[in-house]
């Protein structure tokens, strides 16, 4: 399903800038075929702390993710989300 213009251009630019500059980006290391490799991009993982089994070592969701983006997406899709995976786009 595709949602063109879900956010205005101005909103998208604002969220992009805010998230790019205020997100605690980190390297991600994983095992693939008995080798340890670093994923070739920076990532950030956010999880609802009220979610049973949540990893409390991860950062709190930012106000932008929680109150604006998440609420809007959940309202539109009628799906409840309990985590967010982000990566910067070049």
Biopython code that builds the backbone (N, CA, C, O; Angstrom):
import numpy as np
from Bio.PDB.StructureBuilder import StructureBuilder

atoms = [
    (1, "UNK", "N", (0.837, -1.165, 0.000)),
    (1, "UNK", "CA", (0.000, 0.000, 0.000)),
    (1, "UNK", "C", (0.892, 1.242, 0.000)),
    (1, "UNK", "O", (1.928, 1.265, 0.664)),
    (2, "UNK", "N", (0.500, 2.239, -0.721)),
    (2, "UNK", "CA", (1.306, 3.446, -0.875)),
    (2, "UNK", "C", (0.509, 4.658, -0.420)),
    (2, "UNK", "O", (-0.677, 4.784, -0.725)),
    (3, "UNK", "N", (1.158, 5.534, 0.301)),
    (3, "UNK", "CA", (0.510, 6.736, 0.817)),
    (3, "UNK", "C", (1.263, 7.969, 0.326)),
    (3, "UNK", "O", (2.106, 8.514, 1.039)),
    (4, "UNK", "N", (0.960, 8.399, -0.876)),
    (4, "UNK", "CA", (1.588, 9.610, -1.397)),
    (4, "UNK", "C", (1.122, 10.807, -0.579)),
    (4, "UNK", "O", (-0.048, 10.915, -0.210)),
    (5, "UNK", "N", (2.057, 11.694, -0.309)),
    (5, "UNK", "CA", (1.759, 12.931, 0.413)),
    (5, "UNK", "C", (1.175, 12.695, 1.795)),
    (5, "UNK", "O", (0.372, 13.494, 2.276)),
    (6, "UNK", "N", (1.572, 11.607, 2.435)),
    (6, "UNK", "CA", (1.105, 11.327, 3.801)),
    (6, "UNK", "C", (1.531, 12.456, 4.727)),
    (6, "UNK", "O", (0.765, 12.891, 5.587)),
    (7, "UNK", "N", (2.753, 12.923, 4.543)),
    (7, "UNK", "CA", (3.236, 14.134, 5.195)),
    (7, "UNK", "C", (3.508, 15.153, 4.096)),
    (7, "UNK", "O", (3.894, 14.790, 2.985)),
    (8, "UNK", "N", (3.306, 16.418, 4.407)),
    (8, "UNK", "CA", (3.621, 17.438, 3.420)),
    (8, "UNK", "C", (5.132, 17.468, 3.203)),
    (8, "UNK", "O", (5.891, 16.920, 4.002)),
    (9, "UNK", "N", (5.554, 18.099, 2.141)),
    (9, "UNK", "CA", (6.987, 18.244, 1.865)),
    (9, "UNK", "C", (7.667, 18.962, 3.023)),
    (9, "UNK", "O", (8.760, 18.577, 3.439)),
    (10, "UNK", "N", (7.033, 19.991, 3.538)),
    (10, "UNK", "CA", (7.606, 20.757, 4.646)),
    (10, "UNK", "C", (7.728, 19.892, 5.906)),
    (10, "UNK", "O", (8.751, 19.935, 6.589)),
    (11, "UNK", "N", (6.687, 19.108, 6.214)),
    (11, "UNK", "CA", (6.738, 18.205, 7.369)),
    (11, "UNK", "C", (7.840, 17.167, 7.185)),
    (11, "UNK", "O", (8.619, 16.912, 8.104)),
    (12, "UNK", "N", (7.903, 16.577, 6.011)),
    (12, "UNK", "CA", (8.920, 15.556, 5.728)),
    (12, "UNK", "C", (10.326, 16.123, 5.893)),
    (12, "UNK", "O", (11.188, 15.485, 6.498)),
    (13, "UNK", "N", (10.557, 17.307, 5.363)),
    (13, "UNK", "CA", (11.867, 17.935, 5.489)),
    (13, "UNK", "C", (12.204, 18.213, 6.950)),
    (13, "UNK", "O", (13.335, 17.993, 7.385)),
    (14, "UNK", "N", (11.223, 18.696, 7.702)),
    (14, "UNK", "CA", (11.444, 19.000, 9.112)),
    (14, "UNK", "C", (11.753, 17.726, 9.905)),
    (14, "UNK", "O", (12.699, 17.710, 10.692)),
    (15, "UNK", "N", (10.973, 16.662, 9.709)),
    (15, "UNK", "CA", (11.207, 15.402, 10.428)),
    (15, "UNK", "C", (12.550, 14.798, 10.032)),
    (15, "UNK", "O", (13.286, 14.292, 10.879)),
    (16, "UNK", "N", (12.861, 14.855, 8.752)),
    (16, "UNK", "CA", (14.127, 14.306, 8.290)),
    (16, "UNK", "C", (15.295, 15.006, 8.985)),
    (16, "UNK", "O", (16.185, 14.352, 9.529)),
    (17, "UNK", "N", (15.285, 16.317, 8.963)),
    (17, "UNK", "CA", (16.365, 17.090, 9.577)),
    (17, "UNK", "C", (16.451, 16.816, 11.075)),
    (17, "UNK", "O", (17.539, 16.603, 11.609)),
    (18, "UNK", "N", (15.315, 16.821, 11.743)),
    (18, "UNK", "CA", (15.290, 16.586, 13.185)),
    (18, "UNK", "C", (15.808, 15.197, 13.521)),
    (18, "UNK", "O", (16.662, 15.045, 14.394)),
    (19, "UNK", "N", (15.298, 14.192, 12.836)),
    (19, "UNK", "CA", (15.722, 12.820, 13.126)),
    (19, "UNK", "C", (17.181, 12.585, 12.752)),
    (19, "UNK", "O", (17.906, 11.913, 13.486)),
    (20, "UNK", "N", (17.615, 13.124, 11.631)),
    (20, "UNK", "CA", (19.003, 12.951, 11.219)),
    (20, "UNK", "C", (19.959, 13.539, 12.250)),
    (20, "UNK", "O", (20.979, 12.931, 12.572)),
    (21, "UNK", "N", (19.635, 14.708, 12.762)),
    (21, "UNK", "CA", (20.539, 15.404, 13.674)),
    (21, "UNK", "C", (20.384, 15.018, 15.134)),
    (21, "UNK", "O", (21.315, 15.218, 15.914)),
    (22, "UNK", "N", (19.242, 14.471, 15.531)),
    (22, "UNK", "CA", (18.988, 14.192, 16.944)),
    (22, "UNK", "C", (18.903, 12.714, 17.287)),
    (22, "UNK", "O", (18.555, 12.358, 18.413)),
    (23, "UNK", "N", (19.214, 11.861, 16.339)),
    (23, "UNK", "CA", (19.134, 10.417, 16.570)),
    (23, "UNK", "C", (20.495, 9.889, 16.998)),
    (23, "UNK", "O", (21.509, 10.234, 16.392)),
    (24, "UNK", "N", (20.533, 9.051, 18.042)),
    (24, "UNK", "CA", (21.810, 8.452, 18.450)),
    (24, "UNK", "C", (22.174, 7.281, 17.527)),
    (24, "UNK", "O", (21.946, 6.120, 17.867)),
    (25, "UNK", "N", (22.739, 7.598, 16.360)),
    (25, "UNK", "CA", (23.098, 6.576, 15.379)),
    (25, "UNK", "C", (24.217, 5.707, 15.931)),
    (25, "UNK", "O", (25.084, 6.185, 16.663)),
    (26, "UNK", "N", (24.193, 4.421, 15.575)),
    (26, "UNK", "CA", (25.234, 3.509, 16.033)),
    (26, "UNK", "C", (25.523, 2.453, 14.976)),
    (26, "UNK", "O", (24.682, 2.156, 14.128)),
    (27, "UNK", "N", (26.715, 1.897, 15.040)),
    (27, "UNK", "CA", (27.063, 0.788, 14.154)),
    (27, "UNK", "C", (26.358, -0.466, 14.661)),
    (27, "UNK", "O", (26.110, -0.612, 15.858)),
    (28, "UNK", "N", (26.045, -1.354, 13.748)),
    (28, "UNK", "CA", (25.399, -2.613, 14.111)),
    (28, "UNK", "C", (26.287, -3.755, 13.635)),
    (28, "UNK", "O", (26.655, -3.829, 12.463)),
    (29, "UNK", "N", (26.620, -4.632, 14.554)),
    (29, "UNK", "CA", (27.470, -5.783, 14.239)),
    (29, "UNK", "C", (26.614, -7.039, 14.320)),
    (29, "UNK", "O", (25.824, -7.202, 15.250)),
    (30, "UNK", "N", (26.775, -7.928, 13.338)),
    (30, "UNK", "CA", (25.977, -9.150, 13.321)),
    (30, "UNK", "C", (26.806, -10.320, 12.802)),
    (30, "UNK", "O", (27.853, -10.143, 12.180)),
    (31, "UNK", "N", (26.306, -11.510, 13.076)),
    (31, "UNK", "CA", (26.955, -12.741, 12.628)),
    (31, "UNK", "C", (26.318, -13.205, 11.325)),
    (31, "UNK", "O", (25.095, -13.311, 11.224)),
    (32, "UNK", "N", (27.154, -13.481, 10.330)),
    (32, "UNK", "CA", (26.683, -14.042, 9.057)),
    (32, "UNK", "C", (27.643, -15.152, 8.663)),
    (32, "UNK", "O", (28.834, -14.910, 8.463)),
    (33, "UNK", "N", (27.134, -16.352, 8.554)),
    (33, "UNK", "CA", (27.945, -17.505, 8.150)),
    (33, "UNK", "C", (29.246, -17.590, 8.946)),
    (33, "UNK", "O", (30.330, -17.652, 8.366)),
    (34, "UNK", "N", (29.139, -17.593, 10.249)),
    (34, "UNK", "CA", (30.278, -17.722, 11.157)),
    (34, "UNK", "C", (31.278, -16.570, 11.076)),
    (34, "UNK", "O", (32.416, -16.703, 11.526)),
    (35, "UNK", "N", (30.863, -15.458, 10.514)),
    (35, "UNK", "CA", (31.708, -14.267, 10.469)),
    (35, "UNK", "C", (30.983, -13.126, 11.172)),
    (35, "UNK", "O", (29.757, -13.030, 11.130)),
    (36, "UNK", "N", (31.753, -12.277, 11.808)),
    (36, "UNK", "CA", (31.196, -11.075, 12.407)),
    (36, "UNK", "C", (31.408, -9.925, 11.431)),
    (36, "UNK", "O", (32.537, -9.635, 11.035)),
    (37, "UNK", "N", (30.326, -9.282, 11.052)),
    (37, "UNK", "CA", (30.407, -8.178, 10.097)),
    (37, "UNK", "C", (29.695, -6.947, 10.662)),
    (37, "UNK", "O", (28.754, -7.057, 11.449)),
    (38, "UNK", "N", (30.164, -5.790, 10.244)),
    (38, "UNK", "CA", (29.519, -4.538, 10.602)),
    (38, "UNK", "C", (28.601, -4.155, 9.454)),
    (38, "UNK", "O", (29.032, -4.093, 8.303)),
    (39, "UNK", "N", (27.354, -3.903, 9.759)),
    (39, "UNK", "CA", (26.387, -3.501, 8.741)),
    (39, "UNK", "C", (26.856, -2.175, 8.143)),
    (39, "UNK", "O", (27.273, -1.285, 8.885)),
    (40, "UNK", "N", (26.798, -2.024, 6.817)),
    (40, "UNK", "CA", (27.376, -0.837, 6.171)),
    (40, "UNK", "C", (26.509, 0.415, 6.240)),
    (40, "UNK", "O", (26.459, 1.188, 5.283)),
    (41, "UNK", "N", (25.832, 0.618, 7.352)),
    (41, "UNK", "CA", (25.059, 1.839, 7.551)),
    (41, "UNK", "C", (24.838, 2.017, 9.049)),
    (41, "UNK", "O", (24.875, 1.049, 9.808)),
    (42, "UNK", "N", (24.613, 3.225, 9.457)),
    (42, "UNK", "CA", (24.318, 3.515, 10.852)),
    (42, "UNK", "C", (22.828, 3.271, 11.081)),
    (42, "UNK", "O", (22.011, 3.509, 10.191)),
    (43, "UNK", "N", (22.478, 2.796, 12.278)),
    (43, "UNK", "CA", (21.084, 2.513, 12.582)),
    (43, "UNK", "C", (20.731, 3.062, 13.957)),
    (43, "UNK", "O", (21.594, 3.497, 14.720)),
    (44, "UNK", "N", (19.434, 3.026, 14.249)),
    (44, "UNK", "CA", (18.952, 3.325, 15.588)),
    (44, "UNK", "C", (17.678, 2.514, 15.786)),
    (44, "UNK", "O", (16.867, 2.380, 14.869)),
    (45, "UNK", "N", (17.509, 1.976, 16.982)),
    (45, "UNK", "CA", (16.360, 1.133, 17.307)),
    (45, "UNK", "C", (15.617, 1.763, 18.470)),
    (45, "UNK", "O", (16.217, 2.072, 19.500)),
    (46, "UNK", "N", (14.330, 1.952, 18.314)),
    (46, "UNK", "CA", (13.485, 2.487, 19.375)),
    (46, "UNK", "C", (12.413, 1.466, 19.685)),
    (46, "UNK", "O", (11.862, 0.836, 18.782)),
    (47, "UNK", "N", (12.123, 1.305, 20.945)),
    (47, "UNK", "CA", (11.145, 0.308, 21.363)),
    (47, "UNK", "C", (10.257, 0.902, 22.444)),
    (47, "UNK", "O", (10.733, 1.636, 23.309)),
    (48, "UNK", "N", (8.980, 0.590, 22.396)),
    (48, "UNK", "CA", (8.041, 1.043, 23.417)),
    (48, "UNK", "C", (8.440, 0.405, 24.742)),
    (48, "UNK", "O", (8.429, -0.820, 24.868)),
    (49, "UNK", "N", (8.784, 1.210, 25.712)),
    (49, "UNK", "CA", (9.244, 0.684, 27.004)),
    (49, "UNK", "C", (8.147, -0.045, 27.760)),
    (49, "UNK", "O", (8.437, -0.786, 28.699)),
    (50, "UNK", "N", (6.907, 0.149, 27.374)),
    (50, "UNK", "CA", (5.789, -0.572, 27.991)),
    (50, "UNK", "C", (5.585, -1.943, 27.369)),
    (50, "UNK", "O", (4.767, -2.730, 27.845)),
    (51, "UNK", "N", (6.327, -2.232, 26.305)),
    (51, "UNK", "CA", (6.232, -3.507, 25.617)),
    (51, "UNK", "C", (6.892, -4.589, 26.486)),
    (51, "UNK", "O", (8.044, -4.423, 26.885)),
    (52, "UNK", "N", (6.200, -5.676, 26.784)),
    (52, "UNK", "CA", (6.830, -6.742, 27.583)),
    (52, "UNK", "C", (8.116, -7.225, 26.909)),
    (52, "UNK", "O", (8.132, -7.514, 25.713)),
    (53, "UNK", "N", (9.179, -7.306, 27.684)),
    (53, "UNK", "CA", (10.451, -7.759, 27.147)),
    (53, "UNK", "C", (11.244, -6.688, 26.436)),
    (53, "UNK", "O", (12.241, -6.989, 25.781)),
    (54, "UNK", "N", (10.820, -5.441, 26.552)),
    (54, "UNK", "CA", (11.521, -4.347, 25.871)),
    (54, "UNK", "C", (12.964, -4.258, 26.357)),
    (54, "UNK", "O", (13.251, -4.486, 27.532)),
    (55, "UNK", "N", (13.855, -3.928, 25.449)),
    (55, "UNK", "CA", (15.256, -3.740, 25.775)),
    (55, "UNK", "C", (15.422, -2.329, 26.338)),
    (55, "UNK", "O", (15.440, -1.358, 25.582)),
    (56, "UNK", "N", (15.541, -2.214, 27.638)),
    (56, "UNK", "CA", (15.595, -0.920, 28.297)),
    (56, "UNK", "C", (16.928, -0.206, 28.104)),
    (56, "UNK", "O", (17.090, 0.931, 28.548)),
    (57, "UNK", "N", (17.887, -0.863, 27.445)),
    (57, "UNK", "CA", (19.155, -0.197, 27.173)),
    (57, "UNK", "C", (19.074, 0.676, 25.924)),
    (57, "UNK", "O", (19.967, 1.484, 25.671)),
    (58, "UNK", "N", (18.019, 0.517, 25.154)),
    (58, "UNK", "CA", (17.849, 1.311, 23.937)),
    (58, "UNK", "C", (17.314, 2.699, 24.291)),
    (58, "UNK", "O", (16.704, 2.878, 25.345)),
    (59, "UNK", "N", (17.537, 3.677, 23.418)),
    (59, "UNK", "CA", (17.096, 5.043, 23.723)),
    (59, "UNK", "C", (15.578, 5.166, 23.745)),
    (59, "UNK", "O", (14.863, 4.402, 23.096)),
    (60, "UNK", "N", (15.105, 6.151, 24.510)),
    (60, "UNK", "CA", (13.675, 6.457, 24.512)),
    (60, "UNK", "C", (13.283, 6.998, 23.148)),
    (60, "UNK", "O", (14.092, 7.624, 22.463)),
    (61, "UNK", "N", (12.043, 6.754, 22.761)),
    (61, "UNK", "CA", (11.542, 7.337, 21.521)),
    (61, "UNK", "C", (11.564, 8.854, 21.637)),
    (61, "UNK", "O", (11.297, 9.417, 22.700)),
    (62, "UNK", "N", (11.882, 9.494, 20.543)),
    (62, "UNK", "CA", (11.883, 10.953, 20.532)),
    (62, "UNK", "C", (10.443, 11.450, 20.463)),
    (62, "UNK", "O", (9.561, 10.712, 20.023)),
    (63, "UNK", "N", (10.189, 12.683, 20.888)),
    (63, "UNK", "CA", (8.821, 13.224, 20.790)),
    (63, "UNK", "C", (8.293, 13.176, 19.364)),
    (63, "UNK", "O", (7.105, 12.932, 19.152)),
    (64, "UNK", "N", (9.166, 13.407, 18.381)),
    (64, "UNK", "CA", (8.724, 13.368, 16.984)),
    (64, "UNK", "C", (8.239, 11.985, 16.600)),
    (64, "UNK", "O", (7.212, 11.839, 15.938)),
    (65, "UNK", "N", (8.987, 10.961, 17.020)),
    (65, "UNK", "CA", (8.588, 9.594, 16.683)),
    (65, "UNK", "C", (7.294, 9.207, 17.385)),
    (65, "UNK", "O", (6.413, 8.602, 16.773)),
    (66, "UNK", "N", (7.173, 9.548, 18.652)),
    (66, "UNK", "CA", (6.010, 9.126, 19.428)),
    (66, "UNK", "C", (4.761, 9.922, 19.100)),
    (66, "UNK", "O", (3.763, 9.374, 18.633)),
    (67, "UNK", "N", (4.828, 11.200, 19.346)),
    (67, "UNK", "CA", (3.607, 11.985, 19.327)),
    (67, "UNK", "C", (3.159, 12.419, 17.948)),
    (67, "UNK", "O", (1.987, 12.742, 17.751)),
    (68, "UNK", "N", (4.055, 12.432, 17.008)),
    (68, "UNK", "CA", (3.655, 12.923, 15.690)),
    (68, "UNK", "C", (3.591, 11.793, 14.676)),
    (68, "UNK", "O", (2.519, 11.467, 14.166)),
    (69, "UNK", "N", (4.732, 11.203, 14.389)),
    (69, "UNK", "CA", (4.799, 10.201, 13.323)),
    (69, "UNK", "C", (4.043, 8.940, 13.712)),
    (69, "UNK", "O", (3.195, 8.471, 12.952)),
    (70, "UNK", "N", (4.335, 8.383, 14.881)),
    (70, "UNK", "CA", (3.704, 7.126, 15.293)),
    (70, "UNK", "C", (2.182, 7.261, 15.381)),
    (70, "UNK", "O", (1.449, 6.432, 14.841)),
    (71, "UNK", "N", (1.718, 8.293, 16.054)),
    (71, "UNK", "CA", (0.272, 8.466, 16.201)),
    (71, "UNK", "C", (-0.415, 8.608, 14.848)),
    (71, "UNK", "O", (-1.491, 8.054, 14.623)),
    (72, "UNK", "N", (0.207, 9.342, 13.970)),
    (72, "UNK", "CA", (-0.400, 9.560, 12.651)),
    (72, "UNK", "C", (-0.435, 8.273, 11.833)),
    (72, "UNK", "O", (-1.437, 7.962, 11.190)),
    (73, "UNK", "N", (0.670, 7.529, 11.864)),
    (73, "UNK", "CA", (0.733, 6.267, 11.113)),
    (73, "UNK", "C", (-0.253, 5.260, 11.698)),
    (73, "UNK", "O", (-0.961, 4.587, 10.950)),
    (74, "UNK", "N", (-0.309, 5.148, 13.028)),
    (74, "UNK", "CA", (-1.238, 4.202, 13.653)),
    (74, "UNK", "C", (-2.683, 4.561, 13.340)),
    (74, "UNK", "O", (-3.504, 3.678, 13.090)),
    (75, "UNK", "N", (-2.995, 5.834, 13.352)),
    (75, "UNK", "CA", (-4.367, 6.257, 13.040)),
    (75, "UNK", "C", (-4.743, 5.888, 11.605)),
    (75, "UNK", "O", (-5.843, 5.402, 11.342)),
    (76, "UNK", "N", (-3.813, 6.127, 10.690)),
    (76, "UNK", "CA", (-4.084, 5.853, 9.275)),
    (76, "UNK", "C", (-4.148, 4.360, 8.977)),
    (76, "UNK", "O", (-5.026, 3.916, 8.237)),
    (77, "UNK", "N", (-3.235, 3.584, 9.541)),
    (77, "UNK", "CA", (-3.168, 2.162, 9.219)),
    (77, "UNK", "C", (-4.027, 1.284, 10.121)),
    (77, "UNK", "O", (-4.313, 0.131, 9.799)),
    (78, "UNK", "N", (-4.439, 1.858, 11.272)),
    (78, "UNK", "CA", (-5.195, 1.107, 12.281)),
    (78, "UNK", "C", (-4.391, -0.092, 12.797)),
    (78, "UNK", "O", (-4.937, -1.147, 13.119)),
    (79, "UNK", "N", (-3.069, 0.117, 12.862)),
    (79, "UNK", "CA", (-2.140, -0.890, 13.381)),
    (79, "UNK", "C", (-1.360, -0.243, 14.517)),
    (79, "UNK", "O", (-0.909, 0.896, 14.396)),
    (80, "UNK", "N", (-1.200, -0.973, 15.626)),
    (80, "UNK", "CA", (-0.438, -0.476, 16.776)),
    (80, "UNK", "C", (1.014, -0.933, 16.617)),
    (80, "UNK", "O", (1.278, -2.127, 16.476)),
    (81, "UNK", "N", (1.949, 0.011, 16.640)),
    (81, "UNK", "CA", (3.367, -0.292, 16.506)),
    (81, "UNK", "C", (4.045, -0.178, 17.861)),
    (81, "UNK", "O", (3.721, 0.711, 18.647)),
    (82, "UNK", "N", (5.005, -1.094, 18.143)),
    (82, "UNK", "CA", (5.694, -1.052, 19.430)),
    (82, "UNK", "C", (7.203, -0.863, 19.275)),
    (82, "UNK", "O", (7.938, -0.937, 20.260)),
    (83, "UNK", "N", (7.670, -0.620, 18.048)),
    (83, "UNK", "CA", (9.087, -0.375, 17.843)),
    (83, "UNK", "C", (9.300, 0.354, 16.522)),
    (83, "UNK", "O", (8.438, 0.364, 15.644)),
    (84, "UNK", "N", (10.479, 0.965, 16.414)),
    (84, "UNK", "CA", (10.844, 1.694, 15.203)),
    (84, "UNK", "C", (12.306, 1.424, 14.911)),
    (84, "UNK", "O", (13.152, 1.503, 15.802)),
    (85, "UNK", "N", (12.597, 1.110, 13.675)),
    (85, "UNK", "CA", (13.974, 0.940, 13.215)),
    (85, "UNK", "C", (14.238, 2.048, 12.222)),
    (85, "UNK", "O", (13.478, 2.224, 11.270)),
    (86, "UNK", "N", (15.298, 2.792, 12.429)),
    (86, "UNK", "CA", (15.588, 3.899, 11.516)),
    (86, "UNK", "C", (16.993, 3.776, 10.978)),
    (86, "UNK", "O", (17.872, 3.192, 11.612)),
    (87, "UNK", "N", (17.188, 4.327, 9.813)),
    (87, "UNK", "CA", (18.521, 4.427, 9.249)),
    (87, "UNK", "C", (18.556, 5.718, 8.440)),
    (87, "UNK", "O", (17.568, 6.066, 7.794)),
    (88, "UNK", "N", (19.678, 6.432, 8.465)),
    (88, "UNK", "CA", (19.757, 7.656, 7.694)),
    (88, "UNK", "C", (19.796, 7.345, 6.212)),
    (88, "UNK", "O", (20.394, 6.361, 5.780)),
    (89, "UNK", "N", (19.157, 8.191, 5.458)),
    (89, "UNK", "CA", (19.143, 8.024, 4.001)),
    (89, "UNK", "C", (20.115, 9.039, 3.413)),
    (89, "UNK", "O", (20.023, 10.230, 3.712)),
    (90, "UNK", "N", (21.039, 8.584, 2.587)),
    (90, "UNK", "CA", (22.031, 9.527, 2.023)),
    (90, "UNK", "C", (21.382, 10.551, 1.122)),
    (90, "UNK", "O", (22.068, 11.412, 0.571)),
]
sb = StructureBuilder()
sb.init_structure("model")
sb.init_model(0)
sb.init_chain("A")
sb.init_seg("    ")
for serial, (resi, resn, name, xyz) in enumerate(atoms, 1):
    if name == "N":
        sb.init_residue(resn, " ", resi, " ")
    sb.init_atom(name, np.array(xyz, "f"), 0.0, 1.0, " ", f" {name:<3s}", serial, name[0])
structure = sb.get_structure()
